[in-house]
């Protein structure tokens, strides 16, 4: 059995300087293993994607590190991350994966190349479900051999992000390892159901909000500064809070209080917008791609699909 478990780093052997690498000792498949780990951030998940066990992934990356005399991966807060040289090596490894995909297309006799492999997308739960999912489904219809994974989490990205190819985040992330683009802005407002307003009355001024229970994120667990309730409604503390925006939406519909909700989630509900002129919170959604993933055809296709989705549905994100 290989000595490295999924929670241990396969350490390379030190070599002298200047470094000399024998290309005959490099195995192209080891580079593919590194590429998949760069996407998933976890040995077990990478193993599932490759159809092997986690010890094989660990062993193959350890062999690659030994051949190069360099450490390619390191433990991060959310799994394994690539070192700077690991990212450069992984970026070059994409050409191997794309070549294999072209071979498959040739054998299957396809006139136009289809996209293969796995692309992992990270997005906030509300935006990811409502906007990213339809975009990803369209890409999958055109490229049925492509595997798409959507991870939903409302969080900030780490300085050395891993575990995704493309991420949608609230605010503007700051990392030299990312290529970013402002995708869209969206509106949050105050909403309540008719039953709540009948029982507790309708606040007519921001000051009157203090007499009402607020529904929003759990402040102590919130990782996104742009969603800090103190920034938008000073002095207000949520009475019902959740890490999941759909739970917030449901609590508002159940009459638990006044919800601070994205306008795009309320379109198909009977909720009433309150104090629309006084409380209109606008936040940016940024599209972030790890630098080594920017040129990947599947990533580019999803990038384009997301742009199209938000352009076609701009009135939902920023209603008049």
N, C-alpha and C positions, 0 to 999 in steps of 0.2 A: 504493500500500500504506500502511496505517496505520502511523505511526511506532512504536507500542508493541508490543513482543514480549510473549509470555506472562510474561516475567520483568521487565517494566518496569511502573511505575505510571502510569496515565493521569492526569496532573496537571491539576487545574482551573485556570481562569484566575482571578486575583485580582479581587475587586470591592471597591467602596468600602463604607463603613458609614454609615448602616444598610443592611442587605442588602435588596434588592428583587428578587423572583422573579416573572417573567412566566409565569403558568400556561399560556399559549398555547404556550410554547416547550418545555414538558415533554411527553415522549412516554411513554405508559403502558407500551409495550413495553420501554423502557429500564429501567423500574422492575422488570419481570419478569427482565431480565438480571441486575440487581443481586441480586434475591432468590435466583436459582439460584446465583450466585457465593457468596453468603453461606452456602449449604448445602455447597458442594463445596470451597471454599477455593482452587480452582485454575481458571485461565482455560480450559485445555484440557478439563478435565472438565466444566466448565459448558457449554462449546461443544458437547460431545458430547450433553449432556442437552437442549440447545436445538436441535440439528440444524443448527448453523452452524459456522464456523471460529473459532479463538480470536481472530483479529484483529477479527472482528465484535463479539465480546463486549467486547474492549478498547475498540474505537471507540465502542460504544454507552454504555458506562459513562463514558468520557471526556466524551461529549456531555452525559450527565446531570450530571456534576460541573460542567461548564462552565455549564449552565443554572442550577444551584443556587448556583454560586460557592463550593462546599464540597468538601473532600476526603472521599470516602466510603469508600475502601479504602486499606489500607496493607500493606506487606510484613510478614508474621509469620514465626515460626520454622518453621511447617509449611505455608506457603502464604500466600494473601491473607486478611487479616482486615478486618472492618469497623471504621471509627472509631465513636465513640459516636453521632454524628449519622447515620452510615451505617446503624447498627443501627436507629435510630428510623425512618429512611426505609424500610428493608427491611421492618420490621414492618408499616408501613402498606401496603406493596406487596402483602402477602398477600391483601388484600381484592380486588385486581385478579385474582390467580390464582384465587381462589375464585369470583369472578363468572364467569370463563371456564369453570370446571368446571361451574357451574350451567347455563350456556348449552348446554354439551355434553349434560348430562343432559336438558335440555328438548328438544333436537333429537332425541335418541335415544329420547324418550318414556318415560323411566324414572319409575316411581311414587315410588320412594324414592331420594334422592341417593346416588350412589356416590362413593368417594374417588378423586381423581386426583392426578397430579403425582408427585414423587419425594421420599422421606424417607430420609435417611441415618442409620444407627444405628452407633455405635461401642461395642465391648464387648471384654472380655478373651477370649482364644481359647477357653478351656474353658467359661466361663459363656455366652459368646456362641453357641457351637455347641450346647450342651446345653439351654439354657433360652431364649435369645432367638430362636433359629431357629424352634422350634415355634410360638412366639407370633407371629412375623412371618408364618409360613406361614398361620396361621388368619386373620389380618387380610387377607392376599392372597386367600384363598378367598372371603371376603365382598366384597372390593373388587378384582376382577381388573384394573381399569384403573390401580391404584396400583402404582408402581414402588418397590421397597424395596431399599436397599443396606446390607449389613452389613460394616463394617470391623472386623477383629479385631486388637487390640493391647493388651498389658498395660502400661499407662502411666498417668502422671498427666496431668491436663488442664492446658493452659496457662492463665495468668491471663486471657488474652483468647482464649478458645477459638474455633475455627472448624473447618470441614470436616465438621460433623455437625449434625443437628437434635436428636438425643437420644443420650445416652451412658450406658453402664453402667460404673462404675469401682469398683475396690477401694479402700476407705477413704472419706474425706469430703473432696471437693474444696472449695476456697475461692476463689470468684470472684463478684463482684457481677454478672457477666453471665450467671449461671446460676440457674435455679430447681431446687432439689434436693429429693430425698425419699429417706429410708432405705427401700430396697426389701426387703432381707432380710439375714440373717447366713448364713454358711456355715462348715463345719468343714473343716480340714485335719488330717491325721494322718500317722503313719508307716506305710508299707506295704512288704511284701516278698513275693516269690514263694516257693513251696515249695522250688524247686531252690536258690535262694540260701540259704535257712535250713538246708537239709540240708548244704550245703557249708561254711557259715560260722557256723552256730549262731544262736540267737535271743537278742538282747540282753534282759536281764531288768530292767535299770535304765537311766536316762538316762545315767549315767556310762559304761556299757558301749557306748554308741553311738559313742564316740570310736574304737573299734576297727573300725568299719564305714564303708565308703564311702557318702556321702550323695548323693542325687540331687535337684537343685533348680534354681532360676534362676541365671543368670550374674550374680554379684554386681556386677561393674563396670558392667554394662549395665542393671541393674534400676532403674526409675524410680519404683517404688511403695514408699514407706517402710514400709507395713504388711506387706510381704513380706520385709523385711530378716531374714535367717536369724539374725543375731546377737541380734535381739530375742527370738526364740523358742527358739533352741538356742545359747546362748552358747558361743563357742569352736569351733563346728563350721564346717568349710569343705567345700562340695560337691566331690566327686571327679568327678562327671559332672554337667554343667550345660547348660541350654539355655534360650533365650528362649521356647520353645514348650512348653506344659504337656503336649501330646500326645506330644512326644518324651520328656519326663520319664516319662510313663506307660509308654511302650514300653520304655524302658531299664530300668524297674523290673520289667516283665514278663519281660524278657530276662535278669534276674538280675544286672544291673550294680551293684546296691547297694540301699540302703533309700531309698525315695522319700518326699518330703514332698508329699502329694497331696491335692487336694480329695476329700472322701468321695464326692461325687456322680459322680466319674469312675471310681470303683473298683467300683461296684455290679455291673456285668456282667463283672467279672474274677474270677480265682481268687486275687487277692492277699490276704494276711493282714494284719490290722491289728495293729500292735505298740504296746505301752505306752500303750494307749488311756486309762487313768486318769491317767497322768503327762503325756502330750503330747496336748493337745486344743486346737488353735489355732482361734480363732473370729475371723473378719473380716467387716466389713460390705460389702455391695454397695449403692452409691448410684446412684440414677437422677438424671441431670442433664439439663436441657433448657435450651437457649439461650433467653433471655427473649423474644426476638422470635418464637420458634417455639411458645410455650406454648399459644396459642389456635388453632393450626392443627389442623383436624379430624383429619387423618391422624396427627399426632403424638399427639393425645389418644387416638385409637383404639389405637395401639401401646402407649402408656402403660398403658391399661386392660388390654390383653392380657398385658403383662408382669406386672402385679400378679396377674392370675388364674393365670398359669403358676406363679409361685413359691408362691402360696397352695395350689394343688392338689398341689404336689410338695415340700412343706415337709419331709417325712421324708427326702428325698434330700439336702437341703441341711444339715439338722441331725439326723442319725440318732441314735437312742437308743444 
